[in-house]
Amino acid sequence: MSFALICLVYLSSAATIPSAEVLSGIVQQSQRNNQQCDVTGLLCHYDGNFLQFLEGPEEAVNQTYDRISRDPRHRQLIQVQRRQIEERAFADWSMAVVKPDDISPAQRAFVQGLRDVEVAERAHKPAIEGFLQSFRAWLR
């Protein structure tokens, strides 16, 4: 069993755009699941697109991502980044949620740019770190 902390970032699209009520239920269930397995992170959603940062013990993050990848409500799942971390960016959040109105046009363009799977992960790293920084201040 590995106790290394990792951060996994993925993009996906909703199979159908969820209503606010359905999305709220998904978020609440995810927060409960994440608390039970010591996973923290951030979920950004808009127009049926999702960008999620999962962080925690490697095994727990892997199991969470595996569960998400089998969920028929997602399609076009793209793992953007997976790396070991020394500390969590969202230690106080079982899952922080960024709503559509809180996402700037530049951040939306960034997410769309990540869909270019031909670009190497290391090329994404500075952009992903910048994206994270843009929300850290907002969450405090």
Residue pairs with C-beta under 8 A, 6 or more apart in sequence:
1 59
2 57
2 58
2 59
3 57
3 58
4 57
4 58
4 84
5 55
5 56
5 57
5 58
5 84
5 85
5 86
5 87
5 88
6 55
6 56
6 57
6 58
6 61
6 82
6 83
6 84
6 85
7 53
7 54
7 55
7 61
7 81
7 82
7 83
7 85
7 89
8 53
8 54
8 55
8 61
8 62
8 65
8 79
8 81
8 82
9 51
9 52
9 53
9 54
9 79
9 80
9 81
9 82
9 128
10 51
10 52
10 54
10 65
10 68
10 77
10 78
10 79
10 80
11 49
11 50
11 51
11 76
11 77
11 78
11 80
11 111
11 114
11 115
12 49
12 50
12 52
12 68
12 74
12 75
12 76
12 77
12 78
13 48
13 49
13 50
13 74
13 75
13 76
14 48
14 49
14 50
14 73
14 74
14 75
15 72
15 73
15 74
15 75
16 48
16 73
17 47
17 48
18 26
18 73
23 45
26 73
27 43
27 95
27 97
30 43
30 94
30 95
31 94
31 95
32 94
33 39
33 64
34 40
34 41
34 56
34 64
34 94
34 95
35 94
37 56
37 57
37 60
37 63
37 64
38 56
38 57
38 60
39 54
39 55
39 56
39 57
39 60
39 61
39 64
39 94
40 54
40 55
40 56
40 88
40 90
40 91
40 92
40 93
40 94
40 95
41 52
41 53
41 54
41 55
41 56
41 90
41 93
41 95
41 96
42 52
42 53
42 89
42 90
42 93
42 95
42 96
42 97
42 98
42 132
42 135
42 139
43 50
43 51
43 52
43 53
43 95
43 96
43 97
43 98
44 50
44 51
44 52
44 98
44 103
44 107
44 111
44 135
45 51
45 97
45 98
45 99
45 100
46 99
46 100
46 103
46 108
47 100
49 111
50 74
51 111
51 114
52 68
53 89
53 90
53 132
54 61
54 64
54 65
55 61
55 85
55 88
55 89
55 90
56 64
56 88
58 84
65 79
68 74
68 77
69 77
78 114
78 115
78 117
80 114
80 121
80 124
80 128
81 121
81 124
81 125
81 128
82 121
83 125
89 132
89 136
90 96
90 139
93 139
96 135
96 139
98 135
98 138
102 138
104 134
107 131
107 134
110 127
110 131
113 127
114 124
114 127
